[in-house]
């Protein structure tokens, strides 16, 4: 039986990341280790559990990287994103699909204050 499960990570304004997690590699112990890298990690684990805590932190960083880098997957795979593993499956995490942020002038609202 395969230990790979697929998850969709969503942001408030409809952006999504689809990931495969190999639970034989990303065990609860490994997930806790990754989450504890961050100063608020222990509290996040207590609040959400190891998997959800990791995926929430990962999604926030991946969405930010999709704004900063031409290819966020390449940035993660090259080790340029501190505190997170590669997303090519070798670490137990694979990004299957994601929505790219796009900023269009027509999507900007201007209000006088």
Beta strands, then each sheet from edge to edge (+ up, - down):
strand 1: 4-10
strand 2: 16-22
strand 3: 93-98
sheet 1: 1+ 2- 3+
end
